[in-house]
Amino acid sequence: MKPLKISDLREKSVEDLEQMLNQAHADLFTVRRDLVFRRTTDLAGRKTRRHDIARIKTIITEKQKGAKA
């Protein structure tokens, strides 16, 4: 899985980003579950998803603070 690009995320609305965030959390849960049950050994995928979640949260915060200022 490729990491998300910041420039692509900045073009999206907050609602779209929140939907992406929910989907990313669901994907992360699935990867964690698969690791526990040894269905996969893809540790890099887990790390990428965690970083994507952080990127999405950062952009949401920037947009919310930008709207208030």
PDB file of N, CA, C and O in Angstrom:
ATOM      1  N   MET A   1       0.840  -1.181   0.000  1.00  0.00           N
ATOM      2  CA  MET A   1       0.000   0.000   0.000  1.00  0.00           C
ATOM      3  C   MET A   1       0.879   1.236   0.000  1.00  0.00           C
ATOM      4  O   MET A   1       1.807   1.354   0.800  1.00  0.00           O
ATOM      5  N   LYS A   2       0.576   2.158  -0.910  1.00  0.00           N
ATOM      6  CA  LYS A   2       1.341   3.386  -0.996  1.00  0.00           C
ATOM      7  C   LYS A   2       0.838   4.389   0.023  1.00  0.00           C
ATOM      8  O   LYS A   2      -0.359   4.438   0.307  1.00  0.00           O
ATOM      9  N   PRO A   3       1.745   5.195   0.579  1.00  0.00           N
ATOM     10  CA  PRO A   3       1.291   6.235   1.499  1.00  0.00           C
ATOM     11  C   PRO A   3       0.517   7.325   0.757  1.00  0.00           C
ATOM     12  O   PRO A   3       0.760   7.585  -0.421  1.00  0.00           O
ATOM     13  N   LEU A   4      -0.405   7.945   1.459  1.00  0.00           N
ATOM     14  CA  LEU A   4      -1.192   9.028   0.866  1.00  0.00           C
ATOM     15  C   LEU A   4      -0.334  10.273   0.708  1.00  0.00           C
ATOM     16  O   LEU A   4       0.573  10.518   1.504  1.00  0.00           O
ATOM     17  N   LYS A   5      -0.623  11.052  -0.315  1.00  0.00           N
ATOM     18  CA  LYS A   5       0.123  12.280  -0.544  1.00  0.00           C
ATOM     19  C   LYS A   5      -0.602  13.436   0.122  1.00  0.00           C
ATOM     20  O   LYS A   5      -1.828  13.533   0.062  1.00  0.00           O
ATOM     21  N   ILE A   6       0.163  14.308   0.755  1.00  0.00           N
ATOM     22  CA  ILE A   6      -0.403  15.457   1.459  1.00  0.00           C
ATOM     23  C   ILE A   6      -1.136  16.377   0.488  1.00  0.00           C
ATOM     24  O   ILE A   6      -2.196  16.907   0.821  1.00  0.00           O
ATOM     25  N   SER A   7      -0.593  16.568  -0.690  1.00  0.00           N
ATOM     26  CA  SER A   7      -1.230  17.464  -1.660  1.00  0.00           C
ATOM     27  C   SER A   7      -2.611  16.950  -2.062  1.00  0.00           C
ATOM     28  O   SER A   7      -3.536  17.739  -2.253  1.00  0.00           O
ATOM     29  N   ASP A   8      -2.753  15.640  -2.190  1.00  0.00           N
ATOM     30  CA  ASP A   8      -4.060  15.064  -2.522  1.00  0.00           C
ATOM     31  C   ASP A   8      -5.041  15.234  -1.374  1.00  0.00           C
ATOM     32  O   ASP A   8      -6.227  15.479  -1.596  1.00  0.00           O
ATOM     33  N   LEU A   9      -4.552  15.104  -0.153  1.00  0.00           N
ATOM     34  CA  LEU A   9      -5.430  15.239   1.007  1.00  0.00           C
ATOM     35  C   LEU A   9      -5.912  16.676   1.195  1.00  0.00           C
ATOM     36  O   LEU A   9      -7.048  16.901   1.612  1.00  0.00           O
ATOM     37  N   ARG A  10      -5.059  17.640   0.892  1.00  0.00           N
ATOM     38  CA  ARG A  10      -5.439  19.044   1.083  1.00  0.00           C
ATOM     39  C   ARG A  10      -6.547  19.478   0.126  1.00  0.00           C
ATOM     40  O   ARG A  10      -7.248  20.452   0.400  1.00  0.00           O
ATOM     41  N   GLU A  11      -6.715  18.779  -0.977  1.00  0.00           N
ATOM     42  CA  GLU A  11      -7.754  19.125  -1.944  1.00  0.00           C
ATOM     43  C   GLU A  11      -9.133  18.638  -1.517  1.00  0.00           C
ATOM     44  O   GLU A  11     -10.141  19.099  -2.051  1.00  0.00           O
ATOM     45  N   LYS A  12      -9.193  17.716  -0.566  1.00  0.00           N
ATOM     46  CA  LYS A  12     -10.462  17.120  -0.149  1.00  0.00           C
ATOM     47  C   LYS A  12     -11.123  17.945   0.953  1.00  0.00           C
ATOM     48  O   LYS A  12     -10.465  18.712   1.656  1.00  0.00           O
ATOM     49  N   SER A  13     -12.437  17.770   1.086  1.00  0.00           N
ATOM     50  CA  SER A  13     -13.172  18.468   2.135  1.00  0.00           C
ATOM     51  C   SER A  13     -13.007  17.718   3.460  1.00  0.00           C
ATOM     52  O   SER A  13     -12.536  16.581   3.494  1.00  0.00           O
ATOM     53  N   VAL A  14     -13.403  18.377   4.540  1.00  0.00           N
ATOM     54  CA  VAL A  14     -13.287  17.766   5.859  1.00  0.00           C
ATOM     55  C   VAL A  14     -14.158  16.514   5.960  1.00  0.00           C
ATOM     56  O   VAL A  14     -13.761  15.522   6.572  1.00  0.00           O
ATOM     57  N   GLU A  15     -15.345  16.566   5.356  1.00  0.00           N
ATOM     58  CA  GLU A  15     -16.232  15.403   5.397  1.00  0.00           C
ATOM     59  C   GLU A  15     -15.599  14.198   4.686  1.00  0.00           C
ATOM     60  O   GLU A  15     -15.677  13.070   5.171  1.00  0.00           O
ATOM     61  N   ASP A  16     -14.975  14.453   3.540  1.00  0.00           N
ATOM     62  CA  ASP A  16     -14.303  13.379   2.806  1.00  0.00           C
ATOM     63  C   ASP A  16     -13.132  12.825   3.621  1.00  0.00           C
ATOM     64  O   ASP A  16     -12.898  11.617   3.654  1.00  0.00           O
ATOM     65  N   LEU A  17     -12.408  13.725   4.273  1.00  0.00           N
ATOM     66  CA  LEU A  17     -11.271  13.284   5.082  1.00  0.00           C
ATOM     67  C   LEU A  17     -11.736  12.446   6.272  1.00  0.00           C
ATOM     68  O   LEU A  17     -11.078  11.473   6.640  1.00  0.00           O
ATOM     69  N   GLU A  18     -12.858  12.818   6.868  1.00  0.00           N
ATOM     70  CA  GLU A  18     -13.375  12.042   7.994  1.00  0.00           C
ATOM     71  C   GLU A  18     -13.824  10.652   7.540  1.00  0.00           C
ATOM     72  O   GLU A  18     -13.660   9.679   8.275  1.00  0.00           O
ATOM     73  N   GLN A  19     -14.383  10.556   6.347  1.00  0.00           N
ATOM     74  CA  GLN A  19     -14.745   9.246   5.802  1.00  0.00           C
ATOM     75  C   GLN A  19     -13.493   8.414   5.543  1.00  0.00           C
ATOM     76  O   GLN A  19     -13.462   7.217   5.828  1.00  0.00           O
ATOM     77  N   MET A  20     -12.464   9.057   5.003  1.00  0.00           N
ATOM     78  CA  MET A  20     -11.204   8.358   4.769  1.00  0.00           C
ATOM     79  C   MET A  20     -10.595   7.896   6.090  1.00  0.00           C
ATOM     80  O   MET A  20     -10.019   6.811   6.169  1.00  0.00           O
ATOM     81  N   LEU A  21     -10.725   8.722   7.123  1.00  0.00           N
ATOM     82  CA  LEU A  21     -10.189   8.381   8.430  1.00  0.00           C
ATOM     83  C   LEU A  21     -10.902   7.156   8.999  1.00  0.00           C
ATOM     84  O   LEU A  21     -10.256   6.256   9.535  1.00  0.00           O
ATOM     85  N   ASN A  22     -12.217   7.117   8.888  1.00  0.00           N
ATOM     86  CA  ASN A  22     -12.967   5.953   9.361  1.00  0.00           C
ATOM     87  C   ASN A  22     -12.556   4.693   8.616  1.00  0.00           C
ATOM     88  O   ASN A  22     -12.399   3.631   9.219  1.00  0.00           O
ATOM     89  N   GLN A  23     -12.383   4.813   7.301  1.00  0.00           N
ATOM     90  CA  GLN A  23     -11.955   3.664   6.499  1.00  0.00           C
ATOM     91  C   GLN A  23     -10.540   3.225   6.877  1.00  0.00           C
ATOM     92  O   GLN A  23     -10.256   2.028   6.929  1.00  0.00           O
ATOM     93  N   ALA A  24      -9.656   4.181   7.139  1.00  0.00           N
ATOM     94  CA  ALA A  24      -8.282   3.853   7.515  1.00  0.00           C
ATOM     95  C   ALA A  24      -8.244   3.138   8.858  1.00  0.00           C
ATOM     96  O   ALA A  24      -7.465   2.203   9.045  1.00  0.00           O
ATOM     97  N   HIS A  25      -9.086   3.576   9.795  1.00  0.00           N
ATOM     98  CA  HIS A  25      -9.159   2.893  11.086  1.00  0.00           C
ATOM     99  C   HIS A  25      -9.659   1.459  10.911  1.00  0.00           C
ATOM    100  O   HIS A  25      -9.145   0.542  11.551  1.00  0.00           O
ATOM    101  N   ALA A  26     -10.645   1.264  10.060  1.00  0.00           N
ATOM    102  CA  ALA A  26     -11.167  -0.077   9.799  1.00  0.00           C
ATOM    103  C   ALA A  26     -10.092  -0.957   9.161  1.00  0.00           C
ATOM    104  O   ALA A  26      -9.952  -2.126   9.519  1.00  0.00           O
ATOM    105  N   ASP A  27      -9.340  -0.400   8.225  1.00  0.00           N
ATOM    106  CA  ASP A  27      -8.261  -1.155   7.583  1.00  0.00           C
ATOM    107  C   ASP A  27      -7.183  -1.533   8.594  1.00  0.00           C
ATOM    108  O   ASP A  27      -6.665  -2.650   8.575  1.00  0.00           O
ATOM    109  N   LEU A  28      -6.852  -0.598   9.473  1.00  0.00           N
ATOM    110  CA  LEU A  28      -5.840  -0.863  10.486  1.00  0.00           C
ATOM    111  C   LEU A  28      -6.298  -1.976  11.421  1.00  0.00           C
ATOM    112  O   LEU A  28      -5.508  -2.843  11.796  1.00  0.00           O
ATOM    113  N   PHE A  29      -7.575  -1.952  11.795  1.00  0.00           N
ATOM    114  CA  PHE A  29      -8.115  -3.010  12.640  1.00  0.00           C
ATOM    115  C   PHE A  29      -7.987  -4.366  11.952  1.00  0.00           C
ATOM    116  O   PHE A  29      -7.594  -5.353  12.574  1.00  0.00           O
ATOM    117  N   THR A  30      -8.319  -4.404  10.670  1.00  0.00           N
ATOM    118  CA  THR A  30      -8.243  -5.647   9.914  1.00  0.00           C
ATOM    119  C   THR A  30      -6.803  -6.162   9.850  1.00  0.00           C
ATOM    120  O   THR A  30      -6.560  -7.359  10.006  1.00  0.00           O
ATOM    121  N   VAL A  31      -5.864  -5.265   9.624  1.00  0.00           N
ATOM    122  CA  VAL A  31      -4.458  -5.677   9.554  1.00  0.00           C
ATOM    123  C   VAL A  31      -3.998  -6.201  10.909  1.00  0.00           C
ATOM    124  O   VAL A  31      -3.313  -7.221  10.978  1.00  0.00           O
ATOM    125  N   ARG A  32      -4.369  -5.511  11.987  1.00  0.00           N
ATOM    126  CA  ARG A  32      -3.982  -5.973  13.318  1.00  0.00           C
ATOM    127  C   ARG A  32      -4.574  -7.351  13.610  1.00  0.00           C
ATOM    128  O   ARG A  32      -3.892  -8.221  14.150  1.00  0.00           O
ATOM    129  N   ARG A  33      -5.833  -7.545  13.256  1.00  0.00           N
ATOM    130  CA  ARG A  33      -6.483  -8.832  13.471  1.00  0.00           C
ATOM    131  C   ARG A  33      -5.771  -9.929  12.687  1.00  0.00           C
ATOM    132  O   ARG A  33      -5.528 -11.019  13.204  1.00  0.00           O
ATOM    133  N   ASP A  34      -5.438  -9.627  11.431  1.00  0.00           N
ATOM    134  CA  ASP A  34      -4.761 -10.616  10.600  1.00  0.00           C
ATOM    135  C   ASP A  34      -3.381 -10.963  11.150  1.00  0.00           C
ATOM    136  O   ASP A  34      -2.943 -12.108  11.042  1.00  0.00           O
ATOM    137  N   LEU A  35      -2.699  -9.992  11.734  1.00  0.00           N
ATOM    138  CA  LEU A  35      -1.394 -10.273  12.335  1.00  0.00           C
ATOM    139  C   LEU A  35      -1.538 -11.179  13.548  1.00  0.00           C
ATOM    140  O   LEU A  35      -0.720 -12.076  13.753  1.00  0.00           O
ATOM    141  N   VAL A  36      -2.565 -10.956  14.350  1.00  0.00           N
ATOM    142  CA  VAL A  36      -2.775 -11.776  15.534  1.00  0.00           C
ATOM    143  C   VAL A  36      -3.070 -13.221  15.144  1.00  0.00           C
ATOM    144  O   VAL A  36      -2.562 -14.155  15.763  1.00  0.00           O
ATOM    145  N   PHE A  37      -3.885 -13.395  14.124  1.00  0.00           N
ATOM    146  CA  PHE A  37      -4.246 -14.745  13.687  1.00  0.00           C
ATOM    147  C   PHE A  37      -3.267 -15.307  12.664  1.00  0.00           C
ATOM    148  O   PHE A  37      -3.506 -16.365  12.082  1.00  0.00           O
ATOM    149  N   ARG A  38      -2.186 -14.608  12.452  1.00  0.00           N
ATOM    150  CA  ARG A  38      -1.107 -15.039  11.555  1.00  0.00           C
ATOM    151  C   ARG A  38      -1.576 -15.305  10.136  1.00  0.00           C
ATOM    152  O   ARG A  38      -1.107 -16.231   9.474  1.00  0.00           O
ATOM    153  N   ARG A  39      -2.506 -14.483   9.682  1.00  0.00           N
ATOM    154  CA  ARG A  39      -2.948 -14.580   8.289  1.00  0.00           C
ATOM    155  C   ARG A  39      -2.035 -13.785   7.368  1.00  0.00           C
ATOM    156  O   ARG A  39      -2.023 -13.993   6.154  1.00  0.00           O
ATOM    157  N   THR A  40      -1.275 -12.878   7.954  1.00  0.00           N
ATOM    158  CA  THR A  40      -0.345 -12.064   7.182  1.00  0.00           C
ATOM    159  C   THR A  40       0.864 -11.736   8.053  1.00  0.00           C
ATOM    160  O   THR A  40       0.812 -11.835   9.279  1.00  0.00           O
ATOM    161  N   THR A  41       1.948 -11.346   7.396  1.00  0.00           N
ATOM    162  CA  THR A  41       3.143 -10.915   8.115  1.00  0.00           C
ATOM    163  C   THR A  41       3.560  -9.529   7.641  1.00  0.00           C
ATOM    164  O   THR A  41       4.729  -9.159   7.749  1.00  0.00           O
ATOM    165  N   ASP A  42       2.616  -8.768   7.120  1.00  0.00           N
ATOM    166  CA  ASP A  42       2.883  -7.472   6.512  1.00  0.00           C
ATOM    167  C   ASP A  42       2.943  -6.377   7.579  1.00  0.00           C
ATOM    168  O   ASP A  42       1.957  -5.680   7.818  1.00  0.00           O
ATOM    169  N   LEU A  43       4.103  -6.233   8.216  1.00  0.00           N
ATOM    170  CA  LEU A  43       4.266  -5.197   9.229  1.00  0.00           C
ATOM    171  C   LEU A  43       4.380  -3.807   8.601  1.00  0.00           C
ATOM    172  O   LEU A  43       3.986  -2.816   9.215  1.00  0.00           O
ATOM    173  N   ALA A  44       4.904  -3.732   7.410  1.00  0.00           N
ATOM    174  CA  ALA A  44       5.046  -2.433   6.741  1.00  0.00           C
ATOM    175  C   ALA A  44       3.678  -1.846   6.407  1.00  0.00           C
ATOM    176  O   ALA A  44       3.502  -0.628   6.449  1.00  0.00           O
ATOM    177  N   GLY A  45       2.720  -2.689   6.080  1.00  0.00           N
ATOM    178  CA  GLY A  45       1.372  -2.209   5.790  1.00  0.00           C
ATOM    179  C   GLY A  45       0.724  -1.571   7.007  1.00  0.00           C
ATOM    180  O   GLY A  45       0.009  -0.577   6.891  1.00  0.00           O
ATOM    181  N   ARG A  46       0.979  -2.149   8.172  1.00  0.00           N
ATOM    182  CA  ARG A  46       0.436  -1.578   9.407  1.00  0.00           C
ATOM    183  C   ARG A  46       1.047  -0.202   9.661  1.00  0.00           C
ATOM    184  O   ARG A  46       0.345   0.742  10.025  1.00  0.00           O
ATOM    185  N   LYS A  47       2.337  -0.103   9.470  1.00  0.00           N
ATOM    186  CA  LYS A  47       3.018   1.168   9.700  1.00  0.00           C
ATOM    187  C   LYS A  47       2.519   2.234   8.723  1.00  0.00           C
ATOM    188  O   LYS A  47       2.302   3.381   9.116  1.00  0.00           O
ATOM    189  N   THR A  48       2.338   1.865   7.466  1.00  0.00           N
ATOM    190  CA  THR A  48       1.843   2.797   6.458  1.00  0.00           C
ATOM    191  C   THR A  48       0.448   3.293   6.820  1.00  0.00           C
ATOM    192  O   THR A  48       0.164   4.484   6.695  1.00  0.00           O
ATOM    193  N   ARG A  49      -0.420   2.399   7.264  1.00  0.00           N
ATOM    194  CA  ARG A  49      -1.780   2.793   7.646  1.00  0.00           C
ATOM    195  C   ARG A  49      -1.759   3.741   8.842  1.00  0.00           C
ATOM    196  O   ARG A  49      -2.521   4.707   8.881  1.00  0.00           O
ATOM    197  N   ARG A  50      -0.897   3.473   9.807  1.00  0.00           N
ATOM    198  CA  ARG A  50      -0.794   4.358  10.978  1.00  0.00           C
ATOM    199  C   ARG A  50      -0.329   5.752  10.555  1.00  0.00           C
ATOM    200  O   ARG A  50      -0.836   6.753  11.061  1.00  0.00           O
ATOM    201  N   HIS A  51       0.601   5.820   9.661  1.00  0.00           N
ATOM    202  CA  HIS A  51       1.098   7.110   9.185  1.00  0.00           C
ATOM    203  C   HIS A  51       0.031   7.834   8.366  1.00  0.00           C
ATOM    204  O   HIS A  51      -0.098   9.055   8.454  1.00  0.00           O
ATOM    205  N   ASP A  52      -0.729   7.089   7.577  1.00  0.00           N
ATOM    206  CA  ASP A  52      -1.829   7.690   6.810  1.00  0.00           C
ATOM    207  C   ASP A  52      -2.873   8.295   7.740  1.00  0.00           C
ATOM    208  O   ASP A  52      -3.382   9.385   7.479  1.00  0.00           O
ATOM    209  N   ILE A  53      -3.191   7.594   8.824  1.00  0.00           N
ATOM    210  CA  ILE A  53      -4.149   8.117   9.795  1.00  0.00           C
ATOM    211  C   ILE A  53      -3.630   9.418  10.391  1.00  0.00           C
ATOM    212  O   ILE A  53      -4.390  10.372  10.559  1.00  0.00           O
ATOM    213  N   ALA A  54      -2.358   9.461  10.708  1.00  0.00           N
ATOM    214  CA  ALA A  54      -1.769  10.675  11.264  1.00  0.00           C
ATOM    215  C   ALA A  54      -1.825  11.821  10.248  1.00  0.00           C
ATOM    216  O   ALA A  54      -2.118  12.959  10.616  1.00  0.00           O
ATOM    217  N   ARG A  55      -1.548  11.533   8.988  1.00  0.00           N
ATOM    218  CA  ARG A  55      -1.613  12.564   7.950  1.00  0.00           C
ATOM    219  C   ARG A  55      -3.031  13.111   7.822  1.00  0.00           C
ATOM    220  O   ARG A  55      -3.228  14.323   7.748  1.00  0.00           O
ATOM    221  N   ILE A  56      -4.012  12.221   7.796  1.00  0.00           N
ATOM    222  CA  ILE A  56      -5.400  12.651   7.643  1.00  0.00           C
ATOM    223  C   ILE A  56      -5.822  13.512   8.831  1.00  0.00           C
ATOM    224  O   ILE A  56      -6.458  14.550   8.649  1.00  0.00           O
ATOM    225  N   LYS A  57      -5.471  13.089  10.046  1.00  0.00           N
ATOM    226  CA  LYS A  57      -5.825  13.863  11.235  1.00  0.00           C
ATOM    227  C   LYS A  57      -5.163  15.240  11.215  1.00  0.00           C
ATOM    228  O   LYS A  57      -5.769  16.229  11.626  1.00  0.00           O
ATOM    229  N   THR A  58      -3.932  15.302  10.742  1.00  0.00           N
ATOM    230  CA  THR A  58      -3.229  16.582  10.662  1.00  0.00           C
ATOM    231  C   THR A  58      -3.926  17.530   9.701  1.00  0.00           C
ATOM    232  O   THR A  58      -4.100  18.706  10.021  1.00  0.00           O
ATOM    233  N   ILE A  59      -4.323  17.051   8.544  1.00  0.00           N
ATOM    234  CA  ILE A  59      -4.989  17.892   7.553  1.00  0.00           C
ATOM    235  C   ILE A  59      -6.349  18.347   8.065  1.00  0.00           C
ATOM    236  O   ILE A  59      -6.734  19.497   7.853  1.00  0.00           O
ATOM    237  N   ILE A  60      -7.091  17.450   8.745  1.00  0.00           N
ATOM    238  CA  ILE A  60      -8.388  17.834   9.310  1.00  0.00           C
ATOM    239  C   ILE A  60      -8.199  18.962  10.319  1.00  0.00           C
ATOM    240  O   ILE A  60      -8.951  19.936  10.307  1.00  0.00           O
ATOM    241  N   THR A  61      -7.211  18.839  11.180  1.00  0.00           N
ATOM    242  CA  THR A  61      -6.939  19.871  12.180  1.00  0.00           C
ATOM    243  C   THR A  61      -6.555  21.190  11.518  1.00  0.00           C
ATOM    244  O   THR A  61      -7.021  22.249  11.936  1.00  0.00           O
ATOM    245  N   GLU A  62      -5.714  21.136  10.497  1.00  0.00           N
ATOM    246  CA  GLU A  62      -5.317  22.350   9.785  1.00  0.00           C
ATOM    247  C   GLU A  62      -6.523  23.040   9.169  1.00  0.00           C
ATOM    248  O   GLU A  62      -6.653  24.261   9.255  1.00  0.00           O
ATOM    249  N   LYS A  63      -7.397  22.273   8.554  1.00  0.00           N
ATOM    250  CA  LYS A  63      -8.574  22.859   7.911  1.00  0.00           C
ATOM    251  C   LYS A  63      -9.535  23.444   8.940  1.00  0.00           C
ATOM    252  O   LYS A  63     -10.129  24.495   8.701  1.00  0.00           O
ATOM    253  N   GLN A  64      -9.696  22.780  10.078  1.00  0.00           N
ATOM    254  CA  GLN A  64     -10.598  23.291  11.101  1.00  0.00           C
ATOM    255  C   GLN A  64     -10.051  24.553  11.733  1.00  0.00           C
ATOM    256  O   GLN A  64     -10.817  25.478  12.002  1.00  0.00           O
ATOM    257  N   LYS A  65      -8.774  24.624  11.976  1.00  0.00           N
ATOM    258  CA  LYS A  65      -8.166  25.824  12.541  1.00  0.00           C
ATOM    259  C   LYS A  65      -8.146  26.956  11.537  1.00  0.00           C
ATOM    260  O   LYS A  65      -8.284  28.123  11.903  1.00  0.00           O
ATOM    261  N   GLY A  66      -7.974  26.612  10.260  1.00  0.00           N
ATOM    262  CA  GLY A  66      -7.986  27.621   9.209  1.00  0.00           C
ATOM    263  C   GLY A  66      -9.358  28.250   9.049  1.00  0.00           C
ATOM    264  O   GLY A  66      -9.471  29.438   8.745  1.00  0.00           O
ATOM    265  N   ALA A  67     -10.393  27.462   9.252  1.00  0.00           N
ATOM    266  CA  ALA A  67     -11.762  27.975   9.121  1.00  0.00           C
ATOM    267  C   ALA A  67     -12.108  28.893  10.287  1.00  0.00           C
ATOM    268  O   ALA A  67     -12.897  29.824  10.121  1.00  0.00           O
ATOM    269  N   LYS A  68     -11.533  28.650  11.466  1.00  0.00           N
ATOM    270  CA  LYS A  68     -11.813  29.466  12.644  1.00  0.00           C
ATOM    271  C   LYS A  68     -11.061  30.790  12.610  1.00  0.00           C
ATOM    272  O   LYS A  68     -11.535  31.792  13.145  1.00  0.00           O
ATOM    273  N   ALA A  69      -9.899  30.795  11.988  1.00  0.00           N
ATOM    274  CA  ALA A  69      -9.057  32.009  11.997  1.00  0.00           C
ATOM    275  C   ALA A  69      -9.532  33.023  10.989  1.00  0.00           C
ATOM    276  O   ALA A  69      -8.940  34.095  10.867  1.00  0.00           O
TER     277      ALA A  69
END
